[in-house]
Amino acid sequence: MNGIHDMGGMDGFGPVDPVEKGPVFHAAWEGDVMAISRVMGAIGAWNIDQGRYGIEVLPPHLYLTSYYRRWLERFERAIVTYGYADADEIAAGRSLRPGKPPPRGKQTLENIDRVARRGNFIRPATAPARFAVGDKVLARNMHPKTHTRLPRYVRGHVGVVESLHGCQVFPDTEAMGQGENPQWLYTVSFAGRDLWGADSDPTVRVSVEAFEPYLDPA
Amino acid sequence: MTAHDHHSHSHDHDHDHDHGEASDLSETELRVRALQTILIEKGYADPAALDAIVETYETKIGPHIGARIVAKAWTDPDFRQSLLTDASKAAAPFGYKGDVGDNLVAVENTPDRHNVVVCTLCSCYPWDVLGLPPVWYKSFAYRSRVVREPRAVLGEFGLTLPDQTEIRVWDSTAEVRYMVLPARPAGTDGWTEDQLAALVTRDSMIGTGVANSPAGQGA
């Protein structure tokens, strides 16, 4: 979806403040929200693409609040969407009926290591790769209303395949509960001037990871 | 486990948010507390597990892991080559519990090319080697601008590169994760890995800085 989250190239957010203030979390509740998110991933309540999509569909004014605030907003919605609590329980602040058994079981101290372990997204290839290193490719001019990982700023531009990463879980279907549908994944780089115009910095080159369905031969 | 038990527990754990009464809590804190209570009462998580997760990311997984990887690459040419070929495999022994996840890629700065990492769509970041991302990495200003005017953004970090240096921006739009292998500072011949690791800043592994010089004057 062409949401507020797709920020590459936007104006208006001012300079970057490079100073890291304070500890890892600015308030304890931020750490608590992070822990809740990690738990819901670890117990298999929803996958990472569903989690990202849950943030993207927030109304823009909520997306723009703060990082952990939008995680909280997402969480309150997703826990209901995926059937792990009901809206009246969120409102009441407590459980009113038994929970739904999570696919990977309860999160305890004993199985805590799985929380920090990164997911594996690489899958066996089901077809030969359509593109090779050095190929010129066109990022499709596509505007799906649902989740995608092709940023707007590269759509319609020609880049070069720099590397292949095997077949990986396809976020566009995984986020919608339509399966992993593995696709070849490429690093595709673009000249900055092709993306940002003739008066932009000629020394810039930008890459994205692009799944095969995002690309056409150029 | 009751909600009351968990509330007591929350007051006990080692954060600066002890409040005597629920009425002292902000609306946001109350909403977070409600979700914690539901997770515990429904049997999705033990309270101790929730605290252990925070502690892990506050104290155990952080840029000290990446710094050790960089220092090793600076002192061991074979390791450097392995890291650039397959970072997930090469860096695994340095990771928490001997793992840095799949799909880790190390990109090396050279005199002709400077690398910088971003996630314009969300906040993808190599947690396994750098821990949680800094606030600026998640900021709208960084995400929107570093793909378009990286030289200006790096300038805001105090980093000025030669005009002819290529700036290579890596937008992490899938599950591939990038760490930058910064250049080894001059004047560090004969230094040990431990000494070198102390020069490796978090920002130098994202690309918004360079490693500190022996005099401590890094960007």
Interface residues (C-beta under 8 A of the other chain):
Chain A: H5 D6 M7 G8 G9 M10 D11 G12 F13 G14 P15 V16 D17 P18 V19 E20 K21 P23 V24 F25 H26 A27 A28 W29 G31 D32 V33 M34 A35 I36 R38 V39 M40 I43 A45 R52 I55 L64 Y67 R69 L72 F75 E76 I79 Y84 A85 E89 I90 A92 G93 R94 S95 P98 G99 K100 P102 K106 Q107 T108 L109 I112 D113 V115 A116 R117 R118 G119 N120 F121 I122 R149 L150 P151 Y153 H165 Q168 V169 P171 L185 T187 S189 G192 L195 W196 S200 D201 T203 V204 R205 V206 S207 V208 E209 A210 F211
Chain B: A3 H15 D16 H17 S26 T28 E29 L30 R31 V32 R33 A34 L35 Q36 T37 I38 L39 E41 K42 G43 Y44 A45 D46 A48 A49 L50 D51 A52 I53 V54 T56 Y57 E58 I61 Y96 K97 D99 V100 G101 D102 N103 T120 L121 C122 S123 W127 D128 G131 L132 P134 V135 W136 K138 S139 F140 A141 Y142 R143 S144 R145 V147 R148 E149 P150 R151 V153 E156 F157 G158 D163 Q164 T165 E166 I167 R168 V169 W170 D171 S172 T173 A174 E175 V176 D203 T208
